[in-house]
Amino acid sequence: MFSRLKKLYEQIKNINKSVDNYQNDTIIQSLPTVAYVNKAKKFIEEKDYNTAIQILNEALDISDSDPLVYKYLGRISEYNRNFNDAVKYYEKVTKLNSGDKDVWLRLGMCYLYTDLLDKAIAAFELANKLLPMNTDVYTGWGMVFMKQKKYALAKDKFNIAAQISKYNFTAILMSAVMEKRLGEYAIAEEKLRFLVKVAPNEGSLYEYAHLKLFQNKYDEAELYANQTLALNKLMLPAYFILGEVFSIQKDYQKTVDNFKTAERLGLKNSTLYVEWGKALVRLLNFEYAQEIFKNALAIDPCDNDAKIGLALINSYNNDFALLDELKDKNQNNVYIKEAIGLQMLCNGEYKNAVEMFKKALSIDKHQTYNYYNLAVAYEKLNDSYKVREYFDKFIQYNPEYAKGFNEYGKWLINVSDFEEAQRKLKKAQKLDADNVDTINMLFLTYHALVKKNFSEYNVKEAISIANKALELGRFDYMPQKQELEQMLGNFQGN
């Protein structure tokens, strides 16, 4: 997040402005280095930095006490993104000319880029004394607090920067980002709506899309994420928004196509695969998710999020080794809570498992497999009302997931609710026509209902289902089939 906003800041407030007039900048007009600096200045404007550096170093051979020489060396280092070198040069300037109004701003930014955050704050405080109410100073100052995760302080600085200059769209954007982080969504919404109208760029469009995702306004999140990619197809976080939207909407093909597009564009990193894996978990495709999390670890073996994803997948296979390694330091992670619930379920701690699955859902309502987990836990607790409640929620959120209807049907058979079991299993068969387990259970419901209330049509249907199972290679209830065939024969013989 920070590196992306930093890049945006640099795009909007281009530090590569033309070099100030030397006569206005220098404090000692008579220094013999003046000719060298004037000469170097022309090469800097032409972006021939190597030649400019050579000339400025020649100036230092003449005199090492001209602050302007160091100032231009610092600027060249900034242009080349050598921020450590820029810091050294700008610090030299401050020792030779502590009253330079511009250098403290530049030094503050370079401290920021090199993670010397306490020094950056001190530099911006001094810059503010020399350049009071400067919009750039307050913007940089806010960026330091943002990087320190002091979002309220950062917001205040960005707001002052925006008040100083209504055209400082960077400050407006960053204040909106801070307000979003602080949960002040209405204020953030107002600012972001303004930005996407008057100054639409990849940053404002992305943040608006992200806000819409927070608000569960998925169509709008998709719209603004796509507008972001229209401006910059390499904006990786926009693909993350689309992947989350599509997976929440249970659109498997769009989800996979979205991440494959990012992969094809060369945006391969561990975060891409982590987000891809998380989307597949929402879609309940655990086997594919496991493969994708492993791709993330192949790129970065230390990626904690990828490890956590694998820990969850492994827990569904009753392998808790990775969970045991990670759970102490990641107690608040939704996947860890879900995995701990599975471990408790496996250990017979059914009430504790229920609480853990509910906590996971309170963190992320889109982790809907926890509804199934709750149904299983309540079945162990012999609470049929709760089992039915959570199975209903599970199939409500996953209407295209055949296994959910299949498992629900199996439980309904166990509690002798054959009519409802039949309805659920018919839905399962529509979703997965050749699932032999579903077909066998469906036959059982017909057999039970026919025994209660004979119907020639239903008997024929049951026999047809049994024959389908035989075609698939496994039928478990041959005596019951023969019984129905005999009943049909007796009926037709009469």
C-alpha positions in Angstrom: 0.0 0.0 0.0 2.6 2.5 1.0 4.9 2.0 -2.0 1.9 2.4 -4.3 0.9 5.7 -2.7 4.5 6.9 -2.7 4.6 6.2 -6.4 1.4 8.1 -6.8 2.7 11.0 -4.8 5.7 11.2 -7.1 3.5 11.1 -10.2 1.3 14.0 -9.0 4.0 16.1 -7.3 6.9 15.6 -9.8 10.1 16.2 -8.0 11.8 16.5 -11.4 10.9 20.2 -11.6 13.3 22.5 -13.4 16.3 23.5 -11.3 15.9 26.8 -9.5 17.9 29.7 -10.8 21.3 29.5 -9.3 21.5 33.2 -8.5 18.4 32.8 -6.3 19.7 29.6 -4.7 23.3 30.3 -3.7 24.2 32.3 -0.7 27.8 33.0 -1.6 27.8 34.5 -5.0 31.6 34.8 -5.1 32.5 31.1 -4.7 34.6 29.9 -7.7 32.3 26.8 -8.0 29.6 29.0 -9.5 30.6 28.3 -13.1 30.7 24.5 -12.5 27.2 24.5 -10.9 25.8 26.6 -13.7 27.3 24.1 -16.2 26.0 21.1 -14.3 22.6 22.6 -14.0 22.2 22.5 -17.8 23.1 18.8 -17.9 20.6 18.1 -15.0 17.8 19.8 -17.0 18.7 17.6 -20.0 18.7 14.5 -17.6 22.4 13.8 -18.4 23.1 13.0 -14.7 26.4 11.3 -15.1 28.0 14.3 -16.8 26.4 16.6 -14.2 27.8 14.5 -11.4 31.3 14.6 -12.9 31.1 18.4 -13.1 29.9 18.8 -9.6 32.6 16.5 -8.3 35.1 18.8 -10.1 33.5 21.7 -8.2 34.1 19.9 -4.9 37.8 19.6 -5.8 37.9 23.4 -5.9 35.8 24.0 -2.8 34.0 21.5 -0.5 32.0 24.2 1.3 29.4 25.3 -1.3 26.1 23.9 -0.1 24.5 24.2 -3.5 26.9 21.6 -5.0 25.7 19.1 -2.4 22.2 20.2 -3.0 22.3 19.4 -6.7 24.1 16.1 -6.0 21.3 15.3 -3.7 18.7 16.1 -6.3 20.5 13.9 -8.8 20.5 11.1 -6.3 16.8 11.6 -5.8 16.1 11.5 -9.5 18.1 8.2 -9.7 16.2 6.9 -6.6 19.4 6.6 -4.7 17.8 7.9 -1.5 20.6 6.9 0.8 23.1 9.0 -1.1 20.6 11.9 -1.3 20.3 11.8 2.5 24.1 12.2 2.8 24.2 15.1 0.4 21.2 16.9 1.9 22.5 16.5 5.4 25.7 18.1 4.2 23.6 21.0 2.9 21.9 21.5 6.3 25.3 21.7 8.0 26.5 24.4 5.6 23.2 26.2 5.3 20.6 25.2 7.9 18.3 28.0 6.7 17.8 26.5 3.2 14.0 26.5 2.9 13.8 23.7 0.3 16.3 21.2 1.6 14.4 20.2 4.8 11.4 19.1 2.7 13.6 17.1 0.3 15.6 15.6 3.3 12.3 14.7 5.0 11.1 12.8 1.9 14.4 11.0 1.5 14.3 10.0 5.2 10.8 8.7 4.6 12.0 6.6 1.6 14.8 5.2 3.6 12.6 4.3 6.6 14.3 6.9 8.9 10.9 7.9 10.2 11.8 9.7 13.4 14.4 11.8 11.4 11.8 12.4 8.8 9.4 13.9 11.3 12.1 16.1 12.7 12.9 17.3 9.1 9.3 18.1 8.3 9.0 20.0 11.6 12.0 22.2 10.6 10.6 22.5 7.1 7.3 23.8 8.5 9.2 26.5 10.4 11.0 27.7 7.3 8.1 27.1 4.9 5.0 27.6 7.1 1.7 26.2 5.7 3.3 24.5 2.7 1.1 21.8 1.2 4.0 19.6 0.2 5.5 19.6 3.7 2.2 18.6 5.2 1.7 15.9 2.6 5.2 14.4 3.3 4.6 14.7 7.0 1.4 12.8 6.7 3.1 10.1 4.7 5.5 9.5 7.6 2.7 9.0 10.1 0.9 6.8 7.6 4.0 4.6 7.4 4.1 4.4 11.2 0.4 3.3 11.1 -0.6 6.4 13.0 -3.6 6.9 10.8 -5.3 9.7 12.8 -2.2 11.8 12.8 -1.6 11.2 9.2 -5.2 12.1 8.3 -4.8 15.4 10.2 -1.6 16.3 8.2 -3.2 15.4 4.9 -6.3 17.4 5.6 -4.2 20.5 6.4 -2.3 19.9 3.1 -5.6 19.8 1.2 -6.8 22.9 3.0 -3.7 24.8 2.0 -4.1 23.8 -1.6 -7.5 22.5 -3.0 -5.5 21.2 -6.0 -3.4 18.8 -3.9 -5.3 15.8 -5.0 -2.7 13.5 -3.5 -3.4 14.9 0.0 -7.2 14.5 -0.6 -6.7 10.9 -1.7 -4.4 10.0 1.2 -6.7 11.6 3.7 -9.6 9.5 2.3 -7.4 6.4 2.6 -6.7 7.2 6.2 -10.4 7.8 6.9 -11.2 4.4 5.4 -8.6 2.8 7.6 -10.2 4.5 10.6 -13.7 3.4 9.6 -14.9 6.9 8.7 -16.4 5.6 5.5 -18.9 8.4 4.8 -16.2 11.0 4.8 -13.9 8.8 2.7 -16.8 8.2 0.3 -17.3 11.9 -0.2 -13.7 12.6 -1.0 -13.2 9.6 -3.3 -16.4 10.4 -5.2 -15.0 13.9 -5.7 -11.6 12.6 -6.9 -13.0 10.1 -9.4 -15.0 12.9 -10.9 -12.4 15.7 -11.1 -9.1 13.9 -11.0 -9.6 10.2 -12.0 -6.4 8.3 -11.9 -5.4 4.7 -11.0 -5.0 5.6 -7.4 -8.4 7.3 -6.8 -10.3 4.8 -8.9 -8.6 1.9 -7.0 -9.4 3.3 -3.6 -13.0 4.0 -4.6 -13.3 0.4 -5.8 -11.8 -0.8 -2.5 -14.2 1.3 -0.5 -17.1 -0.2 -2.5 -15.9 -3.6 -1.7 -15.9 -2.8 2.0 -19.5 -1.6 1.6 -20.5 -4.8 -0.1 -21.4 -2.9 -3.2 -19.9 -5.5 -5.5 -21.2 -4.2 -8.9 -19.7 -0.8 -8.2 -16.4 -2.3 -6.8 -16.1 -4.3 -10.1 -16.9 -1.1 -12.1 -14.2 1.0 -10.6 -11.6 -1.8 -10.4 -12.1 -2.3 -14.2 -11.7 1.5 -14.7 -8.5 1.3 -12.8 -7.2 -1.4 -15.0 -8.3 0.5 -18.1 -5.8 3.2 -17.0 -3.2 0.8 -15.9 -3.6 -2.9 -16.7 -0.6 -3.7 -14.4 -2.3 -2.4 -11.3 -2.2 -5.7 -9.4 -4.3 -4.7 -6.4 -7.2 -4.1 -8.8 -7.1 -7.7 -9.8 -7.3 -8.6 -6.1 -10.6 -6.6 -5.8 -12.0 -8.3 -8.8 -11.0 -11.8 -7.6 -12.7 -11.1 -4.2 -15.8 -9.8 -5.8 -16.1 -12.7 -8.3 -15.4 -15.3 -5.6 -18.0 -13.8 -3.2 -20.5 -13.9 -6.0 -19.5 -17.6 -6.6 -18.5 -17.1 -10.2 -15.7 -19.6 -10.5 -14.8 -19.0 -14.1 -14.5 -15.2 -13.8 -12.4 -15.7 -10.6 -9.9 -18.0 -12.3 -9.8 -16.0 -15.5 -9.1 -12.8 -13.5 -6.1 -14.2 -11.7 -4.8 -15.9 -14.9 -4.9 -12.5 -16.6 -2.7 -11.0 -13.9 -0.4 -14.0 -14.1 -0.2 -13.8 -17.9 0.8 -10.1 -17.7 3.8 -11.0 -15.6 2.4 -9.9 -12.2 3.6 -13.0 -10.5 4.5 -12.7 -6.9 3.5 -14.5 -3.7 0.7 -12.0 -2.9 -1.0 -12.7 -6.3 -1.1 -16.4 -5.4 -2.2 -15.9 -1.8 -5.1 -13.8 -3.0 -5.9 -16.4 -5.7 -5.8 -19.1 -3.1 -8.1 -17.2 -0.7 -10.6 -16.7 -3.6 -10.6 -20.5 -4.2 -11.2 -21.1 -0.5 -14.3 -18.9 -0.8 -15.3 -21.0 -3.7 -14.8 -24.2 -1.6 -12.2 -25.6 -4.1 -9.7 -26.6 -1.5 -7.6 -28.9 -3.7 -7.0 -26.1 -6.2 -6.4 -23.6 -3.4 -3.7 -25.9 -1.9 -1.9 -25.9 -5.3 -2.0 -22.1 -5.5 -0.8 -21.5 -1.9 2.1 -23.8 -2.7 2.9 -21.6 -5.8 3.1 -18.6 -3.4 5.5 -20.4 -1.2 7.6 -21.5 -4.2 8.2 -17.7 -4.8 8.5 -16.7 -1.2 9.1 -19.6 1.3 8.6 -17.2 4.2 5.2 -15.8 3.1 3.2 -16.2 6.3 -0.2 -15.7 4.6 0.5 -18.6 2.2 1.5 -20.8 5.2 -1.7 -19.9 7.0 -3.7 -20.8 3.8 -2.0 -24.2 3.7 -2.6 -24.7 7.4 -6.3 -24.4 6.8 -6.3 -26.7 3.8 -4.3 -29.3 5.8 -6.7 -29.1 8.7 -9.5 -30.2 6.5 -7.5 -33.3 5.9 -6.9 -33.7 9.7 -3.3 -32.7 9.4 -2.7 -30.1 12.1 1.1 -29.9 12.1 1.4 -26.6 10.3 -1.5 -25.2 12.3 0.4 -26.0 15.6 3.4 -24.2 14.2 1.5 -21.0 13.3 -1.5 -20.6 15.7 0.3 -19.0 18.7 1.4 -16.0 16.6 -1.7 -15.7 14.4 -4.6 -16.1 16.9 -6.7 -13.4 15.3 -6.5 -14.7 11.7 -9.8 -16.0 10.4 -8.2 -19.1 8.8 -6.4 -20.0 12.0 -9.6 -19.8 14.0 -11.3 -22.0 11.4 -8.5 -24.5 11.5 -8.5 -24.5 15.3 -12.2 -25.2 15.2 -11.5 -28.2 12.9 -8.8 -29.4 15.4 -11.3 -29.1 18.2 -13.9 -31.0 16.2 -11.4 -33.8 15.5 -10.5 -34.0 19.3 -14.2 -34.2 20.3 -14.3 -30.7 21.8 -17.6 -30.0 20.1 -18.8 -27.0 22.1 -15.4 -25.3 21.8 -15.4 -26.0 18.1 -18.8 -24.3 17.7 -17.5 -21.2 19.4 -14.4 -21.1 17.2 -16.4 -21.5 14.0 -18.7 -18.7 15.1 -15.7 -16.4 15.8 -14.4 -17.1 12.3 -17.7 -16.1 10.8 -17.8 -12.9 12.9 -14.4 -12.0 11.3 -15.3 -12.9 7.8 -18.9 -13.7 6.8 -17.7 -15.0 3.5 -15.9 -18.0 5.0 -19.1 -19.8 4.5 -17.8 -23.4 4.9 -18.0 -22.6 8.6 -21.8 -23.0 8.3 -21.2 -26.6 7.3 -18.6 -27.0 10.1 -21.2 -25.7 12.6 -23.8 -28.2 11.2 -21.3 -31.0 11.8 -20.5 -29.9 15.3 -24.1 -29.5 16.3 -24.8 -33.0 14.8 -22.2 -34.3 17.3 -24.0 -32.4 20.0 -27.4 -34.0 19.0 -29.0 -30.6 18.4 -31.1 -31.3 15.3 -32.6 -27.8 15.2 -29.2 -26.2 14.9 -28.0 -28.8 12.4 -30.9 -27.9 10.1 -30.4 -24.2 10.7 -26.7 -24.3 9.6 -27.2 -26.7 6.7 -29.9 -24.3 5.4 -27.5 -21.3 5.7 -24.7 -23.3 4.0 -26.7 -24.2 1.0 -28.2 -20.7 0.9 -24.7 -19.2 0.5 -23.5 -22.0 -1.8 -26.4 -22.9 -4.0 -24.2 -24.4 -6.7 -22.2 -26.6 -4.4 -23.4 -30.2 -4.8 -21.6 -31.6 -1.8 -23.6 -29.3 0.5 -27.0 -30.7 -0.7 -25.5 -34.2 -0.6 -24.3 -33.9 3.0 -27.6 -32.3 4.0 -29.5 -35.1 2.4 -27.4 -37.7 4.1 -28.2 -36.2 7.5 -31.9 -35.9 6.7 -32.0 -39.6 5.9 -30.4 -40.3 9.2 -33.2 -38.5 11.0 -35.8 -40.1 8.8 -36.9 -36.9 7.0 -37.1 -38.7 3.7 -39.2 -36.1 1.9 -36.9 -33.2 2.6 -33.9 -35.5 1.9 -35.3 -36.3 -1.5 -35.6 -32.6 -2.4 -32.1 -31.9 -1.3 -30.7 -34.9 -3.1 -32.5 -34.1 -6.3 -30.8 -30.7 -6.3 -27.5 -32.4 -5.7 -28.1 -34.6 -8.7 -28.9 -31.7 -10.9 -25.5 -30.1 -9.9 -23.6 -33.4 -10.2 -25.6 -35.9 -12.3 -23.2 -38.8 -12.0 -22.4 -38.8 -8.3 -23.0 -42.4 -7.4 -23.3 -41.6 -3.6 -26.1 -39.1 -4.3 -27.9 -41.6 -6.6 -27.7 -44.3 -4.0 -29.1 -42.1 -1.3 -31.8 -40.8 -3.6 -32.9 -44.3 -4.2 -33.2 -44.8 -0.4 -35.5 -41.9 -0.1 -37.8 -43.3 -2.8 -37.7 -46.7 -1.2 -38.7 -45.3 2.2 -41.5 -43.1 0.8 -42.9 -45.8 -1.4 -43.1 -48.1 1.6 -45.2 -45.5 3.4 -47.4 -44.5 0.4 -47.3 -46.7 -2.7 -47.2 -45.0 -6.0 -46.6 -46.8 -9.3 -44.8 -43.8 -10.7 -42.5 -43.4 -7.7 -41.7 -47.2 -7.8 -40.7 -46.9 -11.4 -38.7 -43.8 -10.7 -36.9 -45.6 -7.9 -36.0 -48.6 -10.1 -34.8 -46.2 -12.8 -32.5 -44.5 -10.2 -31.2 -47.9 -9.1 -30.4 -48.8 -12.7 -28.6 -45.5 -13.1 -26.4 -46.4 -10.1 -25.7 -49.8 -11.6 -24.6 -48.2 -14.9 -22.2 -46.1 -12.9 -20.7 -49.3 -11.3 -22.0 -49.2 -7.7 -25.4 -49.9 -6.2 -25.7 -50.6 -2.5 -29.3 -51.6 -2.1 -30.1 -54.6 -4.4 -32.5 -56.3 -1.9 -34.5 -53.1 -1.7 -34.6 -52.8 -5.5 -35.8 -56.3 -5.8 -38.5 -55.6 -3.2 -39.7 -52.7 -5.2 -39.7 -54.7 -8.4 -41.8 -57.3 -6.7 -44.2 -54.7 -5.5 -44.5 -53.3 -9.0 -45.1 -56.7 -10.4 -47.9 -57.5 -7.9 -49.5 -54.1 -8.6 -49.5 -54.6 -12.4 -50.6 -58.2 -12.0 -53.7 -57.0 -10.3 
